[in-house]
Amino acid sequence: MENPEMQITPMPRIGDKAPEFKAVTTQGPINFPEDYKGSWVILFSHPADFTPVCTSEFITFATLEDKFAQANCKLVGLSVDGLYSHIAWLRTIKEKIEYKGMKDVEVKFPLIEDITMDVAKKYGMIQPGESNTKAVRAVFYIDPKGIIRAIIYYPLSTGRNFDELYRALIAMQTADAFSVATPADWQPGDDVIVPPAGSCGVAKDRMEGKEQLKCYDWFFCTKPIDKETVLNTILKK
Ligand code: BEZ
């Protein structure tokens, strides 16, 4: 007899290559992640079209699309609904719904139809303890080289915080651009964490007093990078 455990696709992890797939979307066919090479992309799932939490999320994300685009990040949605459901739901959002002052909202990013659940299963978006028939609220950050850099999962009942999704994107881009890490609740303009003493280049700069370091202990040092430097480096002009 077949062991059901063997049928479960391993969940993708941070540092893995984003699993490949071809799909039909509200913006035409896509070949993922190939079509997104050179950009960051957020692949996110929602449980179902025509549901309230998902509607509030789509209106919010679509309103922020240009802000993510400025940070070289494209958005791709997915649910296990079909294309005609997606099209009807997005039309309803545009024509009928005003939410927190956001109205006439056009969702321009692609929304994948995944009635076979092939993509959702590949990305570990079907979590049977939560639902066998709907994707959980998953968020995959994929970098310009097609590598998964962060994964966030929320249950069906809880709408995501899109300010945090943006903050995490900018934090990862800052870490890459400046070879630093970012502390709890970091926002552009806050101090960043520098590698421990002894790391290449850092120790020399410290000895020469080039860095304005603040050390809480030997293993925990920060330095300032002003907001303009971060944003001018990361955001498109
Ligand atoms: C919602 O988006 O409102 C929702 C979807 C599926 C289950 C529960 C809530």
py3Dmol code that shows the C-alpha trace and the ligand (Angstrom):
import py3Dmol

protein = """\
ATOM      1  CA  MET A   1       0.000   0.000   0.000  1.00  0.00           C
ATOM      2  CA  GLU A   2       1.176   3.513  -0.806  1.00  0.00           C
ATOM      3  CA  ASN A   3       2.374   5.475   2.187  1.00  0.00           C
ATOM      4  CA  PRO A   4       0.380   8.766   2.186  1.00  0.00           C
ATOM      5  CA  GLU A   5       3.349  10.526   3.770  1.00  0.00           C
ATOM      6  CA  MET A   6       5.325   9.863   0.555  1.00  0.00           C
ATOM      7  CA  GLN A   7       2.843  11.886  -1.512  1.00  0.00           C
ATOM      8  CA  ILE A   8       3.451  15.102   0.371  1.00  0.00           C
ATOM      9  CA  THR A   9       5.660  17.509  -1.561  1.00  0.00           C
ATOM     10  CA  PRO A  10       8.369  18.912   0.701  1.00  0.00           C
ATOM     11  CA  MET A  11       7.663  22.545   1.597  1.00  0.00           C
ATOM     12  CA  PRO A  12      10.038  25.028  -0.003  1.00  0.00           C
ATOM     13  CA  ARG A  13      12.411  26.656   2.439  1.00  0.00           C
ATOM     14  CA  ILE A  14      14.332  29.896   2.741  1.00  0.00           C
ATOM     15  CA  GLY A  15      17.442  29.632   0.545  1.00  0.00           C
ATOM     16  CA  ASP A  16      15.816  27.170  -1.898  1.00  0.00           C
ATOM     17  CA  LYS A  17      15.306  27.944  -5.579  1.00  0.00           C
ATOM     18  CA  ALA A  18      11.679  28.956  -6.063  1.00  0.00           C
ATOM     19  CA  PRO A  19       9.798  25.924  -7.457  1.00  0.00           C
ATOM     20  CA  GLU A  20       9.011  26.377 -11.147  1.00  0.00           C
ATOM     21  CA  PHE A  21       5.540  26.316 -12.657  1.00  0.00           C
ATOM     22  CA  LYS A  22       3.537  27.574 -15.616  1.00  0.00           C
ATOM     23  CA  ALA A  23       0.069  28.952 -14.905  1.00  0.00           C
ATOM     24  CA  VAL A  24      -2.893  30.854 -16.265  1.00  0.00           C
ATOM     25  CA  THR A  25      -3.531  34.206 -14.573  1.00  0.00           C
ATOM     26  CA  THR A  26      -5.831  37.191 -14.858  1.00  0.00           C
ATOM     27  CA  GLN A  27      -2.994  38.896 -16.794  1.00  0.00           C
ATOM     28  CA  GLY A  28      -2.273  35.959 -19.144  1.00  0.00           C
ATOM     29  CA  PRO A  29       0.048  32.979 -18.859  1.00  0.00           C
ATOM     30  CA  ILE A  30       3.140  33.109 -16.653  1.00  0.00           C
ATOM     31  CA  ASN A  31       6.288  31.046 -16.422  1.00  0.00           C
ATOM     32  CA  PHE A  32       7.419  31.323 -12.819  1.00  0.00           C
ATOM     33  CA  PRO A  33       9.958  32.386 -11.616  1.00  0.00           C
ATOM     34  CA  GLU A  34      11.653  32.766 -15.025  1.00  0.00           C
ATOM     35  CA  ASP A  35       9.420  35.709 -16.041  1.00  0.00           C
ATOM     36  CA  TYR A  36      10.474  37.575 -12.881  1.00  0.00           C
ATOM     37  CA  LYS A  37      14.268  37.241 -13.160  1.00  0.00           C
ATOM     38  CA  GLY A  38      15.930  40.513 -12.206  1.00  0.00           C
ATOM     39  CA  SER A  39      13.049  41.586  -9.937  1.00  0.00           C
ATOM     40  CA  TRP A  40      11.984  40.702  -6.470  1.00  0.00           C
ATOM     41  CA  VAL A  41       8.582  39.042  -6.514  1.00  0.00           C
ATOM     42  CA  ILE A  42       6.095  38.365  -3.761  1.00  0.00           C
ATOM     43  CA  LEU A  43       4.037  35.240  -4.498  1.00  0.00           C
ATOM     44  CA  PHE A  44       1.119  35.179  -2.093  1.00  0.00           C
ATOM     45  CA  SER A  45      -1.954  33.020  -1.653  1.00  0.00           C
ATOM     46  CA  HIS A  46      -5.407  33.755  -0.323  1.00  0.00           C
ATOM     47  CA  PRO A  47      -8.053  31.224   0.700  1.00  0.00           C
ATOM     48  CA  ALA A  48     -10.906  32.148  -1.633  1.00  0.00           C
ATOM     49  CA  ASP A  49     -12.364  34.807  -3.924  1.00  0.00           C
ATOM     50  CA  PHE A  50     -15.498  36.601  -2.713  1.00  0.00           C
ATOM     51  CA  THR A  51     -14.554  36.393   0.969  1.00  0.00           C
ATOM     52  CA  PRO A  52     -14.206  39.414   3.239  1.00  0.00           C
ATOM     53  CA  VAL A  53     -10.689  39.142   4.676  1.00  0.00           C
ATOM     54  CA  CYS A  54      -9.257  38.362   1.220  1.00  0.00           C
ATOM     55  CA  THR A  55     -11.141  41.298  -0.279  1.00  0.00           C
ATOM     56  CA  SER A  56      -9.702  43.696   2.316  1.00  0.00           C
ATOM     57  CA  GLU A  57      -6.217  42.286   1.571  1.00  0.00           C
ATOM     58  CA  PHE A  58      -6.529  42.612  -2.208  1.00  0.00           C
ATOM     59  CA  ILE A  59      -7.736  46.186  -2.005  1.00  0.00           C
ATOM     60  CA  THR A  60      -4.821  47.042   0.284  1.00  0.00           C
ATOM     61  CA  PHE A  61      -2.164  45.219  -1.744  1.00  0.00           C
ATOM     62  CA  ALA A  62      -3.383  46.621  -5.075  1.00  0.00           C
ATOM     63  CA  THR A  63      -3.281  50.143  -3.610  1.00  0.00           C
ATOM     64  CA  LEU A  64       0.353  49.560  -2.579  1.00  0.00           C
ATOM     65  CA  GLU A  65       1.446  47.948  -5.862  1.00  0.00           C
ATOM     66  CA  ASP A  66       3.310  51.035  -7.130  1.00  0.00           C
ATOM     67  CA  LYS A  67       5.158  51.367  -3.821  1.00  0.00           C
ATOM     68  CA  PHE A  68       6.389  47.764  -4.102  1.00  0.00           C
ATOM     69  CA  ALA A  69       7.255  48.333  -7.787  1.00  0.00           C
ATOM     70  CA  GLN A  70       9.472  51.271  -6.785  1.00  0.00           C
ATOM     71  CA  ALA A  71      11.410  48.788  -4.659  1.00  0.00           C
ATOM     72  CA  ASN A  72      11.789  46.526  -7.724  1.00  0.00           C
ATOM     73  CA  CYS A  73       9.183  44.095  -6.401  1.00  0.00           C
ATOM     74  CA  LYS A  74       6.293  42.595  -8.391  1.00  0.00           C
ATOM     75  CA  LEU A  75       3.222  40.940  -6.899  1.00  0.00           C
ATOM     76  CA  VAL A  76       1.604  37.654  -7.905  1.00  0.00           C
ATOM     77  CA  GLY A  77      -1.514  36.313  -6.175  1.00  0.00           C
ATOM     78  CA  LEU A  78      -2.925  32.794  -6.121  1.00  0.00           C
ATOM     79  CA  SER A  79      -5.988  30.938  -4.925  1.00  0.00           C
ATOM     80  CA  VAL A  80      -7.460  27.588  -5.819  1.00  0.00           C
ATOM     81  CA  ASP A  81     -10.371  29.303  -7.572  1.00  0.00           C
ATOM     82  CA  GLY A  82     -10.802  29.377 -11.350  1.00  0.00           C
ATOM     83  CA  LEU A  83     -10.063  32.213 -13.747  1.00  0.00           C
ATOM     84  CA  TYR A  84     -13.696  33.316 -14.220  1.00  0.00           C
ATOM     85  CA  SER A  85     -14.202  33.532 -10.464  1.00  0.00           C
ATOM     86  CA  HIS A  86     -11.042  35.661 -10.206  1.00  0.00           C
ATOM     87  CA  ILE A  87     -12.188  37.970 -12.996  1.00  0.00           C
ATOM     88  CA  ALA A  88     -15.678  38.395 -11.496  1.00  0.00           C
ATOM     89  CA  TRP A  89     -14.293  39.036  -7.994  1.00  0.00           C
ATOM     90  CA  LEU A  90     -11.734  41.620  -9.181  1.00  0.00           C
ATOM     91  CA  ARG A  91     -14.473  43.349 -11.187  1.00  0.00           C
ATOM     92  CA  THR A  92     -16.684  43.474  -8.070  1.00  0.00           C
ATOM     93  CA  ILE A  93     -13.795  44.949  -6.076  1.00  0.00           C
ATOM     94  CA  LYS A  94     -13.286  47.683  -8.683  1.00  0.00           C
ATOM     95  CA  GLU A  95     -16.919  48.496  -9.317  1.00  0.00           C
ATOM     96  CA  LYS A  96     -18.571  48.085  -5.936  1.00  0.00           C
ATOM     97  CA  ILE A  97     -16.272  48.129  -2.941  1.00  0.00           C
ATOM     98  CA  GLU A  98     -14.921  51.081  -1.020  1.00  0.00           C
ATOM     99  CA  TYR A  99     -12.807  50.039   1.957  1.00  0.00           C
ATOM    100  CA  LYS A 100     -11.052  52.469   4.313  1.00  0.00           C
ATOM    101  CA  GLY A 101     -11.165  55.214   1.687  1.00  0.00           C
ATOM    102  CA  MET A 102      -9.773  52.945  -1.046  1.00  0.00           C
ATOM    103  CA  LYS A 103     -12.205  52.746  -3.946  1.00  0.00           C
ATOM    104  CA  ASP A 104     -12.248  52.051  -7.688  1.00  0.00           C
ATOM    105  CA  VAL A 105      -9.277  49.786  -7.029  1.00  0.00           C
ATOM    106  CA  GLU A 106      -7.970  47.929 -10.047  1.00  0.00           C
ATOM    107  CA  VAL A 107      -5.905  44.837  -9.328  1.00  0.00           C
ATOM    108  CA  LYS A 108      -3.281  44.993 -12.072  1.00  0.00           C
ATOM    109  CA  PHE A 109      -0.993  42.243 -10.829  1.00  0.00           C
ATOM    110  CA  PRO A 110      -1.607  38.645 -11.970  1.00  0.00           C
ATOM    111  CA  LEU A 111      -3.865  36.364  -9.953  1.00  0.00           C
ATOM    112  CA  ILE A 112      -3.157  32.692 -10.670  1.00  0.00           C
ATOM    113  CA  GLU A 113      -5.960  30.193 -11.176  1.00  0.00           C
ATOM    114  CA  ASP A 114      -5.033  26.963  -9.431  1.00  0.00           C
ATOM    115  CA  ILE A 115      -8.075  24.711  -9.439  1.00  0.00           C
ATOM    116  CA  THR A 116      -5.833  21.632  -9.567  1.00  0.00           C
ATOM    117  CA  MET A 117      -3.980  22.937  -6.465  1.00  0.00           C
ATOM    118  CA  ASP A 118      -0.722  21.969  -8.189  1.00  0.00           C
ATOM    119  CA  VAL A 119       0.993  25.270  -7.467  1.00  0.00           C
ATOM    120  CA  ALA A 120      -0.486  25.631  -3.983  1.00  0.00           C
ATOM    121  CA  LYS A 121       0.785  22.149  -3.072  1.00  0.00           C
ATOM    122  CA  LYS A 122       4.224  22.837  -4.552  1.00  0.00           C
ATOM    123  CA  TYR A 123       4.531  25.882  -2.303  1.00  0.00           C
ATOM    124  CA  GLY A 124       3.112  24.293   0.865  1.00  0.00           C
ATOM    125  CA  MET A 125       0.088  26.591   0.755  1.00  0.00           C
ATOM    126  CA  ILE A 126      -2.385  23.769   1.474  1.00  0.00           C
ATOM    127  CA  GLN A 127      -2.063  23.043   5.168  1.00  0.00           C
ATOM    128  CA  PRO A 128      -4.645  20.356   5.976  1.00  0.00           C
ATOM    129  CA  GLY A 129      -4.816  21.161   9.701  1.00  0.00           C
ATOM    130  CA  GLU A 130      -6.200  24.552   8.637  1.00  0.00           C
ATOM    131  CA  SER A 131      -8.037  23.585   5.412  1.00  0.00           C
ATOM    132  CA  ASN A 132      -7.923  20.801   2.827  1.00  0.00           C
ATOM    133  CA  THR A 133      -9.715  22.870   0.225  1.00  0.00           C
ATOM    134  CA  LYS A 134      -8.295  26.389   0.565  1.00  0.00           C
ATOM    135  CA  ALA A 135      -4.788  27.847   0.577  1.00  0.00           C
ATOM    136  CA  VAL A 136      -3.613  29.485   3.788  1.00  0.00           C
ATOM    137  CA  ARG A 137      -2.372  33.081   3.603  1.00  0.00           C
ATOM    138  CA  ALA A 138       1.204  32.391   2.464  1.00  0.00           C
ATOM    139  CA  VAL A 139       3.763  35.003   1.406  1.00  0.00           C
ATOM    140  CA  PHE A 140       6.927  33.999  -0.465  1.00  0.00           C
ATOM    141  CA  TYR A 141       9.611  36.619  -1.101  1.00  0.00           C
ATOM    142  CA  ILE A 142      11.717  35.597  -4.098  1.00  0.00           C
ATOM    143  CA  ASP A 143      14.823  37.576  -4.990  1.00  0.00           C
ATOM    144  CA  PRO A 144      16.047  38.636  -8.456  1.00  0.00           C
ATOM    145  CA  LYS A 145      18.017  35.366  -8.762  1.00  0.00           C
ATOM    146  CA  GLY A 146      14.933  33.243  -8.078  1.00  0.00           C
ATOM    147  CA  ILE A 147      15.880  32.301  -4.503  1.00  0.00           C
ATOM    148  CA  ILE A 148      13.282  32.202  -1.708  1.00  0.00           C
ATOM    149  CA  ARG A 149      14.386  34.749   0.871  1.00  0.00           C
ATOM    150  CA  ALA A 150      11.491  34.831   3.343  1.00  0.00           C
ATOM    151  CA  ILE A 151       8.247  32.971   3.952  1.00  0.00           C
ATOM    152  CA  ILE A 152       5.317  34.101   6.087  1.00  0.00           C
ATOM    153  CA  TYR A 153       2.180  32.071   6.797  1.00  0.00           C
ATOM    154  CA  TYR A 154      -1.037  33.347   8.337  1.00  0.00           C
ATOM    155  CA  PRO A 155      -4.201  31.373   9.081  1.00  0.00           C
ATOM    156  CA  LEU A 156      -7.471  31.909   7.217  1.00  0.00           C
ATOM    157  CA  SER A 157      -8.931  34.164   9.893  1.00  0.00           C
ATOM    158  CA  THR A 158      -6.145  36.757   9.984  1.00  0.00           C
ATOM    159  CA  GLY A 159      -5.545  39.446   7.376  1.00  0.00           C
ATOM    160  CA  ARG A 160      -1.922  40.325   6.735  1.00  0.00           C
ATOM    161  CA  ASN A 161      -0.142  43.552   7.669  1.00  0.00           C
ATOM    162  CA  PHE A 162       1.024  45.086   4.390  1.00  0.00           C
ATOM    163  CA  ASP A 163       3.217  47.694   6.066  1.00  0.00           C
ATOM    164  CA  GLU A 164       5.154  44.772   7.558  1.00  0.00           C
ATOM    165  CA  LEU A 165       5.366  43.022   4.187  1.00  0.00           C
ATOM    166  CA  TYR A 166       6.907  46.203   2.763  1.00  0.00           C
ATOM    167  CA  ARG A 167       9.184  46.745   5.763  1.00  0.00           C
ATOM    168  CA  ALA A 168      10.541  43.182   5.508  1.00  0.00           C
ATOM    169  CA  LEU A 169      11.262  43.673   1.772  1.00  0.00           C
ATOM    170  CA  ILE A 170      13.201  46.886   2.388  1.00  0.00           C
ATOM    171  CA  ALA A 171      15.038  45.276   5.326  1.00  0.00           C
ATOM    172  CA  MET A 172      16.208  42.364   3.136  1.00  0.00           C
ATOM    173  CA  GLN A 173      17.263  44.708   0.340  1.00  0.00           C
ATOM    174  CA  THR A 174      19.143  46.852   2.866  1.00  0.00           C
ATOM    175  CA  ALA A 175      20.879  43.772   4.296  1.00  0.00           C
ATOM    176  CA  ASP A 176      21.985  42.814   0.761  1.00  0.00           C
ATOM    177  CA  ALA A 177      23.068  46.305  -0.314  1.00  0.00           C
ATOM    178  CA  PHE A 178      25.046  47.238   2.808  1.00  0.00           C
ATOM    179  CA  SER A 179      26.139  43.795   4.143  1.00  0.00           C
ATOM    180  CA  VAL A 180      24.384  44.411   7.438  1.00  0.00           C
ATOM    181  CA  ALA A 181      21.497  42.938   9.409  1.00  0.00           C
ATOM    182  CA  THR A 182      18.488  44.804  10.761  1.00  0.00           C
ATOM    183  CA  PRO A 183      17.304  44.724  14.376  1.00  0.00           C
ATOM    184  CA  ALA A 184      13.809  44.295  15.783  1.00  0.00           C
ATOM    185  CA  ASP A 185      11.225  46.665  14.318  1.00  0.00           C
ATOM    186  CA  TRP A 186      13.865  48.262  12.062  1.00  0.00           C
ATOM    187  CA  GLN A 187      12.744  51.011   9.726  1.00  0.00           C
ATOM    188  CA  PRO A 188      14.900  52.933   7.181  1.00  0.00           C
ATOM    189  CA  GLY A 189      16.874  55.536   9.147  1.00  0.00           C
ATOM    190  CA  ASP A 190      17.283  53.329  12.220  1.00  0.00           C
ATOM    191  CA  ASP A 191      20.719  51.950  13.107  1.00  0.00           C
ATOM    192  CA  VAL A 192      21.696  48.656  11.467  1.00  0.00           C
ATOM    193  CA  ILE A 193      23.652  45.756  12.923  1.00  0.00           C
ATOM    194  CA  VAL A 194      27.210  45.262  11.737  1.00  0.00           C
ATOM    195  CA  PRO A 195      28.966  41.897  11.543  1.00  0.00           C
ATOM    196  CA  PRO A 196      30.907  40.829  14.660  1.00  0.00           C
ATOM    197  CA  ALA A 197      34.398  42.219  15.262  1.00  0.00           C
ATOM    198  CA  GLY A 198      37.091  40.386  13.315  1.00  0.00           C
ATOM    199  CA  SER A 199      35.056  40.092  10.132  1.00  0.00           C
ATOM    200  CA  CYS A 200      36.865  41.205   6.990  1.00  0.00           C
ATOM    201  CA  GLY A 201      37.064  44.953   6.587  1.00  0.00           C
ATOM    202  CA  VAL A 202      34.918  45.726   9.583  1.00  0.00           C
ATOM    203  CA  ALA A 203      37.667  45.390  12.192  1.00  0.00           C
ATOM    204  CA  LYS A 204      40.013  47.606  10.160  1.00  0.00           C
ATOM    205  CA  ASP A 205      37.389  50.321   9.775  1.00  0.00           C
ATOM    206  CA  ARG A 206      36.696  50.129  13.482  1.00  0.00           C
ATOM    207  CA  MET A 207      40.348  50.382  14.408  1.00  0.00           C
ATOM    208  CA  GLU A 208      40.720  53.392  12.164  1.00  0.00           C
ATOM    209  CA  GLY A 209      37.634  54.914  13.772  1.00  0.00           C
ATOM    210  CA  LYS A 210      35.822  55.239  10.413  1.00  0.00           C
ATOM    211  CA  GLU A 211      32.540  53.845  11.656  1.00  0.00           C
ATOM    212  CA  GLN A 212      30.261  55.459  14.204  1.00  0.00           C
ATOM    213  CA  LEU A 213      29.753  52.244  16.089  1.00  0.00           C
ATOM    214  CA  LYS A 214      27.538  51.752  19.080  1.00  0.00           C
ATOM    215  CA  CYS A 215      28.306  48.481  20.891  1.00  0.00           C
ATOM    216  CA  TYR A 216      25.889  47.051  23.452  1.00  0.00           C
ATOM    217  CA  ASP A 217      28.339  44.181  24.031  1.00  0.00           C
ATOM    218  CA  TRP A 218      31.132  42.577  21.989  1.00  0.00           C
ATOM    219  CA  PHE A 219      28.612  40.609  19.884  1.00  0.00           C
ATOM    220  CA  PHE A 220      26.067  43.371  19.341  1.00  0.00           C
ATOM    221  CA  CYS A 221      27.210  46.497  17.505  1.00  0.00           C
ATOM    222  CA  THR A 222      25.195  48.901  15.385  1.00  0.00           C
ATOM    223  CA  LYS A 223      25.993  51.793  13.090  1.00  0.00           C
ATOM    224  CA  PRO A 224      23.831  54.499  11.549  1.00  0.00           C
ATOM    225  CA  ILE A 225      22.790  54.560   7.905  1.00  0.00           C
ATOM    226  CA  ASP A 226      20.587  57.514   7.174  1.00  0.00           C
ATOM    227  CA  LYS A 227      17.182  57.043   5.618  1.00  0.00           C
ATOM    228  CA  GLU A 228      18.078  58.881   2.382  1.00  0.00           C
ATOM    229  CA  THR A 229      21.106  56.629   1.813  1.00  0.00           C
ATOM    230  CA  VAL A 230      18.956  53.521   2.257  1.00  0.00           C
ATOM    231  CA  LEU A 231      16.080  54.741   0.107  1.00  0.00           C
ATOM    232  CA  ASN A 232      18.294  56.271  -2.622  1.00  0.00           C
ATOM    233  CA  THR A 233      20.124  52.934  -2.900  1.00  0.00           C
ATOM    234  CA  ILE A 234      17.036  50.755  -2.989  1.00  0.00           C
ATOM    235  CA  LEU A 235      14.210  52.657  -4.601  1.00  0.00           C
ATOM    236  CA  LYS A 236      13.991  53.306  -8.339  1.00  0.00           C
ATOM    237  CA  LYS A 237      14.373  56.953  -9.282  1.00  0.00           C
TER     238      LYS A 237
END
"""
ligand_1 = """\
9
BEZ
C -11.987 35.551 4.319
O -11.173 35.938 3.496
O -12.781 36.286 4.864
C -11.965 34.099 4.723
C -11.670 33.139 3.774
C -11.690 31.809 4.140
C -11.986 31.453 5.440
C -12.259 32.431 6.379
C -12.235 33.769 6.012
"""
view = py3Dmol.view(width=600, height=400)
view.addModel(protein, "pdb")
view.setStyle({"model": 0}, {"cartoon": {"style": "trace"}})
view.addModel(ligand_1, "xyz")
view.setStyle({"model": 1}, {"stick": {}})
view.zoomTo()
view.show()
